Amino acid sequence: MTDTPERIQTSEGKSRLIKHFEKSSINNHNEAWTNLWETNNDDMWDRGKPSPALINLIEQRPDILSPITADGRRKKVLIPGCGKGYDVVMLALHGFNATGLEISAKGVATAERYAREEFPSPQSYNFGSSTSRPEKGSVSFIQVYPGANLILSESDSCRLGKANYSIL
Ligand SMILES: C[S@@+](CC[C@H](N)C(=O)[O-])C[C@H]1O[C@@H](n2cnc3c(N)ncnc32)[C@H](O)[C@@H]1O
């Protein structure tokens, strides 16, 4: 299994992103993000793998970031603005039930495709120096609609036939 080389975020990439948002008012930023995805400009922020700093934090602070609660339940984690889902998959590989929120439908489809490929046979870039491999959690993605105030998620009891939703 080979690692994908890190795509360096160039100063040109940063200035393209800044210029894009300078053209639109804060009220139009949802559309501005969607536009970047629809015009295949989603490379401007993409490092091609999860955040190494987040991996280190998760692995080095199990005292506060264990994926399991004191009474044995798997913790849920929400990742707003998840993009292609690198951090969502990485967190699920570290034992969390991870849900990514993304405003772009194309972003969600891209993240779901990435998760389908990466989750079953993860590359080494998902892990840091820790050799412990907790049992995997789950991965899901939700498309956020502009103006939404509540995000509801089917809870586990739905599988038992009860109409139960959690407020995320
Ligand atoms: C700078 S990118 C970061 C993506 C990802 N976190 C990463 O590190 O690769 C920001 C992402 O947030 C999404 N986004 C922007 N505003 C959002 C909102 N209000 N709700 C959900 N996602 C949003 C964008 O479409 C984009 O994919």
The ligand as an SDF file (V2000), in Angstrom:
LIG
                    3D

 27 29  0  0  0  0  0  0  0  0999 V2000
  -11.7060   25.2630    3.3600 C   0  0  0  0  0  0  0  0  0  0  0  0
  -12.7620   23.8800    2.9310 S   0  0  0  0  0  0  0  0  0  0  0  0
  -12.1610   22.7050    4.1470 C   0  0  0  0  0  0  0  0  0  0  0  0
  -12.5570   21.2800    3.8670 C   0  0  0  0  0  0  0  0  0  0  0  0
  -12.0170   20.2350    4.8620 C   0  0  0  0  0  0  0  0  0  0  0  0
  -12.2870   20.5820    6.2380 N   0  0  0  0  0  0  0  0  0  0  0  0
  -10.5310   20.0130    4.6460 C   0  0  0  0  0  0  0  0  0  0  0  0
   -9.7510   20.3760    5.5360 O   0  0  0  0  0  0  0  0  0  0  0  0
  -10.1580   19.4640    3.5910 O   0  0  0  0  0  0  0  0  0  0  0  0
  -14.3410   24.3840    3.6460 C   0  0  0  0  0  0  0  0  0  0  0  0
  -15.4830   23.4320    3.2970 C   0  0  0  0  0  0  0  0  0  0  0  0
  -16.6340   23.8260    4.0370 O   0  0  0  0  0  0  0  0  0  0  0  0
  -17.7850   23.8010    3.2010 C   0  0  0  0  0  0  0  0  0  0  0  0
  -18.7140   24.8050    3.7760 N   0  0  0  0  0  0  0  0  0  0  0  0
  -18.6500   26.1470    3.6850 C   0  0  0  0  0  0  0  0  0  0  0  0
  -19.6780   26.7190    4.3610 N   0  0  0  0  0  0  0  0  0  0  0  0
  -20.3910   25.7050    4.9070 C   0  0  0  0  0  0  0  0  0  0  0  0
  -21.5650   25.6470    5.7290 C   0  0  0  0  0  0  0  0  0  0  0  0
  -22.2090   26.7560    6.1130 N   0  0  0  0  0  0  0  0  0  0  0  0
  -22.0190   24.4400    6.1240 N   0  0  0  0  0  0  0  0  0  0  0  0
  -21.3650   23.2980    5.7330 C   0  0  0  0  0  0  0  0  0  0  0  0
  -20.2700   23.2840    4.9460 N   0  0  0  0  0  0  0  0  0  0  0  0
  -19.7820   24.4770    4.5380 C   0  0  0  0  0  0  0  0  0  0  0  0
  -17.2280   24.1510    1.8210 C   0  0  0  0  0  0  0  0  0  0  0  0
  -18.0760   23.7100    0.7660 O   0  0  0  0  0  0  0  0  0  0  0  0
  -15.8820   23.4380    1.8280 C   0  0  0  0  0  0  0  0  0  0  0  0
  -15.9830   22.1210    1.3440 O   0  0  0  0  0  0  0  0  0  0  0  0
  1  2  1  0
  2  3  1  0
  2 10  1  0
  3  4  1  0
  4  5  1  0
  5  6  1  0
  5  7  1  0
  7  8  2  0
  7  9  1  0
 10 11  1  0
 11 12  1  0
 11 26  1  0
 12 13  1  0
 13 14  1  0
 13 24  1  0
 14 15  1  0
 14 23  1  0
 15 16  2  0
 16 17  1  0
 17 18  1  0
 17 23  2  0
 18 19  1  0
 18 20  2  0
 20 21  1  0
 21 22  2  0
 22 23  1  0
 24 25  1  0
 24 26  1  0
 26 27  1  0
M  CHG  2   2   1   9  -1
M  END
$$$$
